[in-house]
């Protein structure tokens, strides 16, 4: 396999990490959600979070208004969450404070 196929995803992750911005990615795996069990990430759009010490990833299924969030390595789910709330969370100066409020 050509080296450039490996370099591009690494470059995107590197730039996201140092820019403080997150990036959308498609998902095909399953995560174990606390109090729920296995959930497929296929219908979700996920954002890697680099500017929070507690939140690693936020995944959102807009069709079902359903958010998954990875807090300190544990996945949690939230129902009836609108897109604006998820966007505001990701844009907030402190994701942890926004999430807790």
C-alpha positions as CSV (number, residue, x, y, z in Angstrom):
1,X,0.0,0.0,0.0
2,X,1.3,3.5,-0.8
3,X,2.5,5.6,2.1
4,X,0.3,8.6,1.1
5,X,-2.8,6.5,2.0
6,X,-1.5,6.5,5.6
7,X,-0.2,10.0,5.7
8,X,-3.4,11.9,4.9
9,X,-5.5,10.6,7.8
10,X,-2.6,11.2,10.2
11,X,-2.2,14.7,8.8
12,X,-5.9,15.5,9.4
13,X,-5.7,14.2,12.9
14,X,-2.5,16.1,13.6
15,X,-4.0,19.4,12.3
16,X,-7.2,18.9,14.2
17,X,-5.2,18.3,17.4
18,X,-3.2,21.4,17.1
19,X,-5.8,23.7,15.7
20,X,-8.2,23.1,18.6
21,X,-10.9,22.2,16.0
22,X,-12.7,18.9,15.7
23,X,-13.4,17.1,12.5
24,X,-16.4,15.0,11.4
25,X,-15.8,11.4,10.6
26,X,-17.9,8.5,9.5
27,X,-18.1,5.5,11.8
28,X,-18.6,1.8,11.3
29,X,-17.9,0.4,14.8
30,X,-20.0,-0.3,17.9
31,X,-19.5,1.3,21.3
32,X,-20.6,0.0,24.7
33,X,-22.8,2.8,26.1
34,X,-23.2,2.9,29.9
35,X,-26.7,2.0,31.0
36,X,-27.7,1.0,27.4
37,X,-25.3,-1.6,26.0
38,X,-23.8,-1.9,22.5
39,X,-24.7,0.9,20.0
40,X,-23.7,1.0,16.3
41,X,-22.0,4.2,15.3
42,X,-23.1,3.8,11.7
43,X,-25.9,6.4,11.7
44,X,-23.8,8.9,13.7
45,X,-21.6,11.8,12.7
46,X,-18.8,12.0,15.2
47,X,-16.4,14.8,16.2
48,X,-13.1,14.1,17.9
49,X,-12.6,16.6,20.7
50,X,-9.1,17.8,21.4
51,X,-9.8,20.9,23.6
52,X,-11.3,19.1,26.6
53,X,-9.7,17.0,29.3
54,X,-12.9,15.1,30.0
55,X,-14.7,14.8,26.6
56,X,-13.0,12.8,23.9
57,X,-15.7,12.4,21.3
58,X,-19.2,13.6,20.5
59,X,-21.4,11.6,18.1
60,X,-24.8,12.8,16.9
61,X,-27.6,11.1,15.0
62,X,-29.6,14.1,13.6
63,X,-32.5,11.9,12.3
64,X,-33.2,10.6,15.8
65,X,-32.0,13.6,17.8
66,X,-29.7,11.2,19.7
67,X,-26.2,12.1,21.1
68,X,-23.5,9.8,22.3
69,X,-20.6,11.4,24.2
70,X,-17.4,9.8,25.4
71,X,-16.5,11.2,28.9
72,X,-13.3,10.0,30.4
73,X,-13.4,6.8,28.3
74,X,-17.0,6.0,29.0
75,X,-19.8,6.4,26.5
76,X,-23.1,8.0,27.6
77,X,-26.3,8.6,25.6
78,X,-28.8,11.5,25.5
79,X,-32.1,11.5,23.7
80,X,-34.1,14.5,22.3
81,X,-31.0,16.6,21.7
82,X,-31.3,19.1,18.9
83,X,-28.5,19.9,16.4
84,X,-28.1,23.4,17.8
85,X,-27.3,22.1,21.3
86,X,-24.6,19.7,19.9
87,X,-23.1,22.6,17.8
88,X,-23.1,24.9,20.8
89,X,-21.4,22.2,22.9
90,X,-18.7,21.7,20.3
91,X,-18.1,25.4,19.9
92,X,-18.1,26.3,23.6
93,X,-15.0,27.5,25.3
94,X,-15.3,24.9,28.0
95,X,-17.1,21.7,26.8
96,X,-17.2,20.3,30.3
97,X,-18.9,23.4,31.8
98,X,-21.4,23.5,28.9
99,X,-22.1,19.8,29.2
100,X,-22.6,20.0,33.0
101,X,-24.9,23.0,32.7
